[in-house]
Every structure is written in C-alpha cells, then in structure tokens.
C-alpha cells in the first residue's frame, strides 16, 4: 500500500466536477481540452472520468464526475481512480466534502493481498490534500491493511498460534505487553467455554491478552472473536458455507486493527485487547449439542448448536473484561447470518444499552464512512434463550438470531456501563471504491475515531 505524497509535490490535478460545475470549468479549460472532454461525453455525472491531454499528448489533468450536489455520495468515491489512472502523481482539486476520507479511500483502494502470488500494485499516487493529518491517515490505512491480510489468509496459515503471533507483532511495534493462556491452562484459569470450543482441534485454543498504556488512564477494552476456521463442529456446515470460514476471525482482525490505531496515535487510555482464538474442529473431543458447559461467569450454558461457537468464546472473554469495569468495552464478531439477512454485508448491526454511546457510534460511523446500524437488545426475546436444564441456552429459535446472540452476550457484562457489541461480516463480496473484494475491517475505524474523540491525544 502506497503512502501519501507530500502536499507540496508537483502532481497532475484531478478536478472534482458536478454537472452544475462543469460549464464554468469547461469555459476555463484550453479550447482543445474542453473540446476533447465534450467529445468523450463528459458531463460531470457520477463515476465519469476523463483524461485531458496537453500539447504533447501527456496527461495534463483529470476530470472526475461526482454527480448532482446535495445527494449523499460515497466519501471514498475518488478512490476508484487509484486503480484506473496510469502511473503518476496526482492531487485532488475542487469541492471535497471530506478530504481526509478521500485520501484514506485512495490508500485503501491500493490494497493488494499478495502473500501467495504477485497481486501487482497501484501506481497512481496521491498528494495529501490540504488540511488533513497524513500520518493519521496512513496509520489508519496500515491498520486496515493488516486486518485485511489477517482475514484474507487461509486457515492453514492463520490458526490460533498465528493470530497470537500477529498480536505479538503489533505489541512489539507499539510497546505493549502480551499474555497468552493456552490449551488446558484455560481450564486452570477458569475459561472453560474457550477451552470447550477449541479442544477438538490439533491447534491449541488460547486467550490472548494485550495491555498497553498508563493504568491511571481510562480503561478501554476491545474483544475480538478469533475463530480461525469454523466447520460448525458436530452441527457441521454444508461445504458451500465453509468456503469463507477463514474470515470467522474477522472480529479479532478488526479489534487488532483498532487497537493498533489507538496505540500508534498514543491516545491517553489504558488499552486492553482480548482475543479468544480457537478452531472449531471435529474430533472425538468435540463439544456436543446438548452439553452443558460451565462459564467463567458461573452461568451454566446449554449447547443448542455447536455452530454457534463464537458467542461461547466471547462470553468467557467478556466476563474477564467486565471484571475490571472499563470505561468503554467493545466486542467485534462475525457472529450471525441473521445480521446479514437483516442488513446485508455492508452495514453491520450494533447493540448497546448506553444511549449516549449509541448516538456517538451512529454519528461517528457515518462521519468516517464506517457505517453501522443499531438494533435493539429487545428484552422480551430473552425467553427464546430459556433452558430447562441450565441457566441459559446459548441459541434462540429460528427468528431474531442476531438479537438473541447479542442478548446472550449481554448476560456476561454486568458491571460495565458503556458496552457495545458489533455483529460484523468482515468481508466485501463485491468491490467498491476503497473496498476491494475480500477481507474488510468493519467498525475498527469507527471505534478508533470514537476513542480519539472521547480521549484525545495531548
């Protein structure tokens, strides 16, 4: 992924043009360039672009249509040019509502996953627009690229141990400390549900615990679901549903990325990152439908379906996080297909009882182009989780699956007032500006922006 060029660099201008702006800009162009643009049918419509030649045939300028003013457009829209323009240095000119998002989108458009083959590289480089913080944009882009790499890496190279290695690499970069509880030590340290979900795999389950910052600062804790691969367990998935299960650690990837942004920005917080990392495999030691598991919280949990394993490992990690009552607690998890049915792949739902936190999340998500949508922690649906033999069943009925999953997790957070759960997809199924097809860091940038607003760096 390229870095932003200095603002002062000599670069080819990209003129941002709406249909209403086009006549005035057209009048100001050299006659030959204006005629060329007209011949190409350029009118300033959304997603139109046109290269304007100079007298020698080289690129003198680029026109980019943004459509009619007043309609909400994608702040990453200019980023599509990063993959379409020839090699060179460019700068954005004209009315940009959000120059920082335009610059970030450009960098994110340049992401390539090249671990297993040469994926090429974007050769169109962008000068930083005036008035933005290039260092902040680049640390955000770098963290998103890390999350995408983690999600895109297949499970044979991204198991629980490799997730831990990625966290340790971030810790080495930022000066954080890491503790890891592995295998049967999870039972000794009272994390029975993490152990139960991961014990069937030859790759040992673990709880990875990163800490950073001054203990006197406000406590911010991020929890990420780290299921390296999900077969569904004994309630095995059909083959078609396993094809993308390398992304079932996408919650961990988003949490790692958000943590890296916070630490590199040196926000005045005491940050904790908790990642329960497991593989939900099948063997003679796999947990079963109908089993009753103890939990760190002391709540007995009846297993309704082994393919709902993510909420089990999150419950033990959230119980640990809740014990120290952080000022802000957030979990990220690729938890339910029901969330995709309700809101699709681009708009993750989130859940919280904290009205002020809910308002901030919704507002900031739109502001940084990392949108989410609030769904309710609807208390009457808690009856769907009732068990006749345990305190709770970990799955509800056939309806409201994302809501009942959130209600289950909420049982394990009692002390923390500001807690939010994000049910993310962690994948872009069809490429859009700034979002290539593949792994995605959903809600990670949002939480970094929220933390930056609540706990600004000195």
C-alpha positions as CSV (number, residue, x, y, z in Angstrom):
1,X,0.0,0.0,0.0
2,X,1.5,3.4,-1.0
3,X,2.0,6.3,1.3
4,X,0.6,9.7,0.7
5,X,2.9,12.1,-1.1
6,X,3.7,15.5,0.5
7,X,1.0,18.2,-0.2
8,X,3.6,20.3,-1.9
9,X,4.6,17.7,-4.6
10,X,4.1,18.7,-8.2
11,X,1.2,16.5,-9.3
12,X,-1.4,16.2,-12.0
13,X,-4.6,17.8,-10.9
14,X,-7.8,15.8,-10.6
15,X,-10.7,18.2,-10.9
16,X,-13.8,17.2,-8.9
17,X,-16.8,18.2,-11.1
18,X,-20.6,18.1,-10.7
19,X,-22.9,18.6,-13.6
20,X,-23.7,22.2,-12.4
21,X,-20.0,23.0,-12.1
22,X,-19.0,21.6,-15.5
23,X,-20.0,24.6,-17.7
24,X,-17.8,27.0,-15.7
25,X,-14.8,24.6,-15.6
26,X,-15.2,23.9,-19.2
27,X,-15.0,27.6,-20.1
28,X,-11.8,27.8,-18.1
29,X,-10.0,25.0,-19.9
30,X,-7.9,25.4,-23.0
31,X,-10.1,25.1,-26.1
32,X,-8.5,21.8,-27.2
33,X,-9.0,20.2,-23.8
34,X,-12.6,21.4,-23.5
35,X,-13.4,20.0,-26.9
36,X,-11.7,16.7,-26.1
37,X,-13.8,16.3,-22.9
38,X,-17.0,17.1,-24.8
39,X,-16.1,14.6,-27.5
40,X,-15.7,12.0,-24.7
41,X,-19.2,12.8,-23.5
42,X,-18.0,14.1,-20.1
43,X,-20.8,15.9,-18.2
44,X,-19.8,15.6,-14.6
45,X,-22.1,12.6,-13.9
46,X,-21.3,10.4,-11.0
47,X,-18.4,8.0,-11.7
48,X,-17.4,9.6,-15.0
49,X,-13.8,10.5,-15.6
50,X,-11.8,11.9,-18.4
51,X,-8.1,12.3,-19.0
52,X,-7.2,15.7,-20.6
53,X,-4.0,15.8,-22.8
54,X,-1.5,18.5,-23.1
55,X,0.0,19.7,-26.4
56,X,2.5,16.8,-26.3
57,X,-0.2,14.1,-25.6
58,X,0.8,13.7,-21.9
59,X,-1.9,13.9,-19.2
60,X,-2.4,17.5,-18.2
61,X,-5.4,17.0,-15.9
62,X,-8.1,14.5,-14.9
63,X,-11.8,15.3,-14.7
64,X,-13.9,13.3,-12.2
65,X,-17.6,13.5,-12.1
66,X,-19.3,13.4,-8.7
67,X,-23.0,13.7,-9.8
68,X,-25.6,16.2,-8.7
69,X,-24.8,18.2,-5.5
70,X,-27.0,17.6,-2.4
71,X,-27.1,13.9,-2.8
72,X,-25.1,11.8,-0.3
73,X,-22.2,10.3,-2.2
74,X,-19.6,7.8,-1.1
75,X,-16.7,9.8,0.5
76,X,-14.4,7.1,-0.9
77,X,-15.7,7.7,-4.5
78,X,-12.5,9.4,-5.8
79,X,-10.6,6.3,-4.7
80,X,-11.7,4.3,-7.8
81,X,-9.3,6.4,-9.8
82,X,-6.4,4.8,-7.9
83,X,-6.9,1.6,-9.8
84,X,-7.8,3.3,-13.2
85,X,-5.2,6.0,-13.7
86,X,-1.8,5.3,-15.2
87,X,1.4,5.6,-13.2
88,X,2.0,9.1,-11.9
89,X,1.5,11.6,-9.1
90,X,-1.9,13.2,-8.7
91,X,-3.7,15.7,-6.5
92,X,-7.4,16.3,-5.8
93,X,-8.8,19.7,-6.7
94,X,-12.3,21.2,-6.3
95,X,-15.1,20.8,-3.8
96,X,-14.4,17.8,-1.5
97,X,-16.7,17.5,1.5
98,X,-14.3,15.2,3.3
99,X,-10.6,15.4,2.0
100,X,-9.4,13.0,4.8
101,X,-11.9,10.3,3.7
102,X,-10.9,10.8,0.0
103,X,-7.3,10.4,0.8
104,X,-7.9,7.3,3.0
105,X,-10.1,5.8,0.4
106,X,-7.3,6.2,-2.2
107,X,-4.9,4.4,0.1
108,X,-7.4,1.6,0.8
109,X,-8.1,1.2,-2.9
110,X,-4.4,0.5,-3.3
111,X,-4.5,-2.5,-1.0
112,X,-3.4,-5.8,-2.6
113,X,-3.2,-9.3,-1.0
114,X,0.0,-10.7,-2.4
115,X,1.0,-13.4,0.1
116,X,0.6,-16.2,-2.4
117,X,1.1,-14.6,-5.8
118,X,2.1,-11.2,-7.2
119,X,-1.0,-9.1,-6.9
120,X,0.5,-6.1,-8.6
121,X,0.5,-2.6,-7.0
122,X,-1.4,0.6,-7.6
123,X,1.0,3.0,-9.4
124,X,-1.2,6.1,-9.2
125,X,0.0,8.0,-6.1
126,X,-1.8,10.8,-4.3
127,X,-0.5,14.0,-2.8
128,X,-2.1,14.7,0.6
129,X,-4.9,17.2,0.3
130,X,-4.6,20.4,2.3
131,X,-5.8,20.4,5.9
132,X,-5.5,16.7,6.7
133,X,-3.2,14.8,9.0
134,X,-1.3,12.4,6.7
135,X,0.3,10.5,9.5
136,X,-3.1,9.6,11.0
137,X,-4.5,8.6,7.6
138,X,-1.5,6.4,6.9
139,X,-1.7,4.6,10.3
140,X,-5.4,4.0,9.8
141,X,-4.7,2.6,6.3
142,X,-1.9,0.5,7.5
143,X,-4.0,-1.0,10.3
144,X,-6.9,-1.7,7.9
145,X,-4.4,-3.4,5.6
146,X,-3.3,-5.6,8.5
147,X,-6.8,-6.6,9.3
148,X,-7.5,-7.4,5.6
149,X,-4.3,-9.5,5.4
150,X,-5.3,-11.5,8.5
151,X,-8.8,-12.2,7.2
152,X,-7.6,-13.0,3.7
153,X,-5.0,-15.5,4.9
154,X,-6.4,-19.0,4.7
155,X,-6.8,-21.1,7.9
156,X,-3.8,-23.4,7.1
157,X,-1.6,-20.3,7.7
158,X,-3.8,-18.4,10.1
159,X,-4.6,-20.6,13.1
160,X,-4.8,-19.7,16.8
161,X,-1.0,-19.6,17.1
162,X,-0.7,-17.3,14.0
163,X,-3.3,-15.0,15.4
164,X,-1.3,-14.7,18.6
165,X,1.9,-14.1,16.5
166,X,0.1,-11.2,14.7
167,X,-0.9,-9.7,18.1
168,X,2.7,-10.1,19.4
169,X,4.0,-8.3,16.3
170,X,1.7,-5.4,16.9
171,X,2.8,-5.4,20.6
172,X,6.4,-5.2,19.5
173,X,5.6,-2.3,17.2
174,X,3.8,-0.3,20.0
175,X,5.5,-1.3,23.2
176,X,2.5,-3.3,24.5
177,X,2.8,-6.5,26.7
178,X,1.1,-9.8,25.9
179,X,0.0,-12.7,28.0
180,X,-1.4,-15.9,26.4
181,X,-3.3,-18.7,28.2
182,X,-3.0,-21.9,26.0
183,X,-4.6,-25.3,26.0
184,X,-5.5,-26.9,29.3
185,X,-4.3,-23.8,31.1
186,X,-7.6,-22.3,30.1
187,X,-9.3,-24.7,32.5
188,X,-6.9,-23.9,35.3
189,X,-7.5,-20.1,34.7
190,X,-11.3,-20.5,34.5
191,X,-12.1,-20.1,30.8
192,X,-14.0,-23.3,30.3
193,X,-16.0,-22.3,27.2
194,X,-13.0,-21.1,25.2
195,X,-11.4,-24.5,26.0
196,X,-14.5,-26.5,25.1
197,X,-14.9,-24.9,21.7
198,X,-11.2,-25.3,20.8
199,X,-10.3,-28.6,22.3
200,X,-11.3,-30.7,19.3
201,X,-8.5,-29.1,17.1
202,X,-4.9,-30.2,17.0
203,X,-4.2,-26.5,17.2
204,X,-4.5,-25.5,20.9
205,X,-7.1,-22.8,21.8
206,X,-5.9,-19.8,23.7
207,X,-6.9,-16.4,25.2
208,X,-4.5,-13.7,24.1
209,X,-4.4,-10.7,26.4
210,X,-2.6,-7.5,25.3
211,X,-2.2,-4.5,27.6
212,X,-0.8,-1.0,26.8
213,X,-0.8,2.5,28.3
214,X,-0.9,4.1,31.7
215,X,-3.0,2.2,34.2
216,X,-4.2,5.5,35.6
217,X,-5.8,6.5,32.3
218,X,-9.4,5.5,31.3
219,X,-9.7,1.8,30.6
220,X,-10.7,0.9,27.0
221,X,-11.1,-2.9,26.3
222,X,-11.6,-4.4,22.9
223,X,-12.6,-8.0,22.4
224,X,-12.4,-9.9,19.1
225,X,-13.8,-13.2,18.1
226,X,-10.9,-15.3,16.8
227,X,-12.3,-18.4,15.3
228,X,-9.6,-19.3,12.8
229,X,-11.9,-21.7,11.0
230,X,-15.4,-22.8,11.7
231,X,-16.5,-26.2,10.5
232,X,-19.7,-25.8,12.5
233,X,-18.4,-28.6,14.8
234,X,-20.7,-31.6,15.2
235,X,-23.5,-29.5,13.7
236,X,-21.4,-29.4,10.6
237,X,-21.8,-26.7,8.0
238,X,-22.5,-27.7,4.4
239,X,-19.5,-27.3,2.1
240,X,-20.8,-24.1,0.5
241,X,-21.0,-22.5,3.9
242,X,-17.4,-23.4,4.8
243,X,-15.8,-21.6,1.8
244,X,-15.5,-18.3,3.6
245,X,-14.9,-19.6,7.1
246,X,-11.3,-18.4,7.1
247,X,-13.0,-15.0,7.8
248,X,-14.5,-16.2,11.0
249,X,-11.6,-14.5,12.9
250,X,-12.6,-11.2,11.3
251,X,-13.8,-9.8,14.7
252,X,-10.3,-10.4,16.0
253,X,-8.8,-8.7,13.0
254,X,-11.0,-5.6,13.5
255,X,-10.1,-5.5,17.2
256,X,-6.4,-5.8,16.4
257,X,-6.6,-3.1,13.8
258,X,-8.5,-0.7,16.2
259,X,-6.0,-1.4,19.0
260,X,-3.0,-0.7,16.7
261,X,-4.6,2.7,15.6
262,X,-5.2,3.7,19.2
263,X,-1.7,2.7,20.3
264,X,0.2,4.3,17.4
265,X,-1.9,7.5,18.0
266,X,-0.8,7.4,21.7
267,X,-4.3,8.1,23.0
268,X,-4.3,8.6,26.7
269,X,-6.1,5.3,27.6
270,X,-5.2,2.1,29.3
271,X,-5.9,-0.3,26.4
272,X,-6.7,-4.0,26.7
273,X,-7.2,-6.3,23.8
274,X,-8.7,-9.7,24.4
275,X,-8.8,-12.3,21.6
276,X,-10.1,-15.8,22.3
277,X,-8.5,-17.8,19.4
278,X,-9.8,-21.2,18.5
279,X,-10.5,-23.6,15.7
280,X,-14.0,-25.1,15.8
281,X,-13.0,-28.5,14.5
282,X,-14.4,-32.0,14.7
283,X,-12.9,-34.9,16.6
284,X,-13.7,-37.3,19.4
285,X,-13.2,-34.5,21.9
286,X,-15.5,-32.0,20.2
287,X,-18.2,-30.5,22.4
288,X,-21.8,-31.7,21.5
289,X,-25.3,-30.4,21.1
290,X,-27.0,-30.8,24.5
291,X,-23.8,-30.5,26.5
292,X,-24.0,-28.1,29.5
293,X,-20.9,-26.0,29.9
294,X,-19.7,-24.0,32.8
295,X,-18.6,-20.5,32.1
296,X,-16.2,-18.0,33.7
297,X,-19.3,-16.0,34.9
298,X,-20.7,-19.0,36.7
299,X,-23.6,-19.3,34.4
300,X,-24.3,-22.8,33.1
301,X,-24.9,-22.9,29.4
302,X,-26.8,-25.5,27.4
303,X,-25.4,-26.0,23.9
304,X,-28.2,-25.7,21.4
305,X,-26.0,-25.8,18.3
306,X,-22.2,-26.3,18.0
307,X,-22.2,-23.9,15.0
308,X,-22.9,-21.0,17.4
309,X,-19.5,-21.3,18.9
310,X,-18.4,-17.6,18.6
311,X,-20.7,-16.4,21.4
312,X,-19.3,-19.0,23.8
313,X,-15.7,-17.9,23.5
314,X,-16.7,-14.3,23.6
315,X,-18.7,-14.8,26.7
316,X,-15.7,-16.0,28.7
317,X,-13.6,-13.1,27.4
318,X,-16.3,-10.5,28.1
319,X,-16.7,-11.8,31.6
320,X,-13.0,-11.3,32.2
321,X,-13.2,-7.8,30.6
322,X,-16.2,-6.9,32.7
323,X,-14.4,-7.7,36.0
324,X,-12.4,-4.5,35.9
325,X,-15.3,-2.3,34.7
326,X,-13.7,-0.5,31.8
327,X,-14.9,3.0,30.8
328,X,-15.6,1.5,27.3
329,X,-16.0,-2.1,26.3
330,X,-16.5,-3.2,22.7
331,X,-16.6,-6.6,21.0
332,X,-16.3,-7.4,17.3
333,X,-17.6,-10.7,16.0
334,X,-18.6,-12.4,12.8
335,X,-21.5,-13.8,14.7
336,X,-24.7,-14.4,12.8
337,X,-26.1,-14.9,9.3
338,X,-29.2,-13.3,10.7
339,X,-27.4,-9.9,10.7
340,X,-26.6,-10.3,7.0
341,X,-30.2,-11.2,6.2
342,X,-31.4,-8.1,8.1
343,X,-28.8,-5.5,6.9
344,X,-26.7,-7.1,4.2
345,X,-22.9,-7.3,4.1
346,X,-22.1,-3.5,4.2
347,X,-24.0,-2.4,7.3
348,X,-23.2,-4.3,10.5
349,X,-25.7,-4.0,13.3
350,X,-24.5,-3.0,16.8
351,X,-26.2,-3.3,20.2
352,X,-25.8,-1.3,23.4
353,X,-27.9,-0.2,26.4
354,X,-25.9,3.1,26.6
355,X,-27.9,5.8,24.7
356,X,-25.1,8.3,24.6
357,X,-22.7,5.6,23.3
358,X,-25.3,4.5,20.7
359,X,-25.7,8.1,19.4
360,X,-21.9,8.6,19.2
361,X,-21.4,5.3,17.3
362,X,-24.1,6.1,14.8
363,X,-22.9,9.7,14.2
364,X,-19.2,8.8,14.0
365,X,-19.8,5.8,11.8
366,X,-21.3,8.0,9.1
367,X,-18.6,10.7,9.6
368,X,-15.7,8.3,9.0
369,X,-17.5,6.2,6.3
370,X,-17.6,3.1,8.5
371,X,-21.3,2.8,8.9
372,X,-23.3,0.7,11.3
373,X,-26.9,0.4,12.3
374,X,-28.4,0.0,15.8
375,X,-30.6,-3.0,16.5
376,X,-32.4,-3.5,19.8
377,X,-31.4,-5.5,22.9
378,X,-35.1,-6.5,23.0
379,X,-35.6,-7.9,26.5
380,X,-38.8,-9.9,25.7
381,X,-36.7,-12.1,23.4
382,X,-34.7,-13.3,26.3
383,X,-37.4,-16.0,26.7
384,X,-36.0,-17.5,23.5
385,X,-32.8,-18.4,25.4
386,X,-34.5,-20.3,28.2
387,X,-33.3,-23.7,29.1
388,X,-35.0,-26.4,31.1
389,X,-31.7,-27.9,32.4
390,X,-29.3,-24.9,32.6
391,X,-29.3,-21.2,33.4
392,X,-29.4,-20.4,29.7
393,X,-29.4,-21.9,26.2
394,X,-26.9,-20.2,24.0
395,X,-29.1,-20.1,20.9
396,X,-32.7,-18.9,20.4
397,X,-35.2,-20.0,17.9
398,X,-35.3,-19.6,14.1
399,X,-36.0,-15.8,14.3
400,X,-34.2,-12.7,15.6
401,X,-30.9,-14.6,15.6
402,X,-28.6,-11.6,15.8
403,X,-30.7,-10.0,18.6
404,X,-30.7,-13.2,20.7
405,X,-27.0,-13.6,20.2
406,X,-26.5,-10.1,21.5
407,X,-28.8,-10.8,24.4
408,X,-26.8,-13.9,25.3
409,X,-23.5,-11.9,25.3
410,X,-25.1,-9.2,27.4
411,X,-25.7,-11.7,30.2
412,X,-21.9,-11.7,30.7
413,X,-21.5,-8.0,31.0
414,X,-23.0,-6.7,34.3
415,X,-20.6,-4.0,35.7
416,X,-19.6,-2.1,32.6
417,X,-22.0,0.8,31.7
418,X,-20.6,1.5,28.2
419,X,-20.6,-1.7,26.3
420,X,-21.3,-2.3,22.6
421,X,-21.4,-5.4,20.5
422,X,-20.8,-5.4,16.7
423,X,-22.0,-8.3,14.6
424,X,-19.8,-7.7,11.6
425,X,-19.4,-9.6,8.2
426,X,-15.7,-8.7,7.8
427,X,-15.9,-9.3,4.0
428,X,-16.6,-7.2,0.9
429,X,-18.3,-9.5,-1.6
430,X,-18.3,-7.0,-4.4
431,X,-15.6,-4.4,-4.8
432,X,-16.5,-0.7,-4.2
433,X,-14.3,2.4,-4.0
434,X,-11.7,1.9,-1.2
435,X,-13.1,-1.5,-0.5
436,X,-11.6,-4.2,-2.7
437,X,-13.3,-7.6,-2.8
438,X,-12.1,-9.7,0.2
439,X,-11.4,-9.2,3.9
440,X,-12.6,-6.0,5.5
441,X,-12.1,-4.2,8.8
442,X,-15.6,-3.3,9.7
443,X,-16.2,-1.0,12.7
444,X,-12.5,-0.8,13.5
445,X,-12.0,2.7,12.2
446,X,-15.2,3.8,13.8
447,X,-14.0,2.7,17.3
448,X,-10.7,4.4,16.8
449,X,-12.5,7.6,15.9
450,X,-14.8,7.2,18.9
451,X,-11.8,6.7,21.2
452,X,-10.0,9.7,19.7
453,X,-13.0,11.9,20.3
454,X,-13.5,10.7,23.9
455,X,-9.9,10.5,24.8
456,X,-8.0,13.0,22.6
457,X,-4.2,12.8,22.4
458,X,-2.4,15.7,24.1
